[in-house]
Amino acid sequence: MHEIWYNTLIPLCLHRFTPNGDATLSSWWSSFSTAAPSTVRKELNSLIILTAHHIWLKRNSRVFNKKACLSTPVLAKILCRSA
């Protein structure tokens, strides 16, 4: 999961905000959104929602369908849809 967040944020030069395992998604999102310039906050929030949704889909596929999935296809979907 860390890899997906890092690679999603690196094209925007925001990889320093990659969440670590200590924070909850909501606390990380709140601090990240507050630190971001107001001019790009809406786009960043959309990207966070999109990324979290794809991570959730990946997890559900692994848990319920017993399908392993590498991070690369998930990241490709996120980057394709965010473009």
C-alpha positions in Angstrom: 0.0 0.0 0.0 2.9 2.4 0.8 4.3 1.8 -2.7 1.0 2.7 -4.3 0.7 6.0 -2.4 4.3 6.9 -3.0 4.1 6.2 -6.8 0.8 8.1 -7.0 2.2 11.2 -5.3 5.7 11.2 -6.9 4.6 12.7 -10.3 3.2 15.6 -8.4 6.4 16.0 -6.3 4.3 15.3 -3.2 5.9 11.9 -2.3 7.2 13.4 0.9 3.5 13.3 2.1 3.3 9.5 1.5 1.4 8.1 4.5 3.3 5.9 7.0 1.8 3.0 8.9 1.3 5.1 12.1 -1.4 7.4 10.9 -5.0 6.6 10.0 -6.2 7.5 6.6 -8.5 10.2 7.9 -5.8 11.9 10.0 -3.2 11.7 7.2 -5.7 13.0 4.7 -6.6 15.9 6.9 -3.0 17.0 7.5 -2.1 16.5 3.9 -5.0 18.4 2.6 -4.3 21.3 5.0 -0.7 21.4 4.0 -1.6 21.5 0.3 -2.1 24.8 -1.5 -5.8 25.8 -1.7 -5.5 26.0 -5.5 -4.9 22.3 -5.9 -6.8 21.0 -2.8 -9.8 19.8 -4.8 -7.7 17.8 -7.3 -5.6 16.3 -4.4 -8.8 15.2 -2.6 -10.1 13.6 -5.8 -6.8 11.7 -6.2 -6.8 10.5 -2.6 -10.4 9.2 -3.0 -9.5 7.5 -6.3 -6.3 5.9 -4.8 -8.1 4.8 -1.6 -10.9 3.3 -3.7 -8.5 1.2 -5.8 -6.5 0.0 -2.8 -9.9 -1.1 -1.3 -10.8 -2.9 -4.5 -7.4 -4.6 -4.5 -7.8 -5.7 -0.9 -11.3 -7.0 -1.4 -10.2 -9.0 -4.5 -7.4 -10.5 -2.5 -9.6 -11.3 0.6 -12.9 -12.4 -1.0 -11.8 -13.8 -4.4 -8.4 -15.0 -3.3 -6.8 -13.2 -6.2 -3.3 -11.8 -5.7 -2.6 -8.5 -7.5 0.7 -6.7 -7.9 0.8 -3.0 -7.2 1.7 -2.1 -10.8 -1.7 -2.7 -12.4 -3.4 -0.9 -9.6 -1.1 2.1 -9.9 -1.6 2.1 -13.7 -5.4 2.3 -13.3 -5.0 5.2 -10.8 -2.6 7.2 -13.0 -4.7 6.6 -16.1 -7.9 7.8 -14.4 -6.3 10.7 -12.8 -4.8 12.1 -16.0 
